[in-house]
């Protein structure tokens, strides 16, 4: 998903918050910074866990990189 943001026109529709999970894979601080600077993203919601046992392996790196990019951070559990 993040690679779709990079290189796009900054005049595109602005988004206040995005949701990321293991489906997006590893996302760098630079990608979050780009979302903030080019698209006006202010906050990121990160999936932490799902169901009874699954823990998102990218949650810790996503949280750290979002914070480093200076964005607000939220987390969620995906219930089944």
Secondary structure as UniProt FT lines:
FT   HELIX           2..5
FT   TURN            6..7
FT   TURN            10..11
FT   STRAND          17..20
FT   HELIX           22..24
FT   HELIX           29..39
FT   STRAND          43..50
FT   TURN            51..53
FT   STRAND          54..55
FT   TURN            57..58
FT   HELIX           59..68
FT   TURN            69..70
FT   STRAND          72..78
//
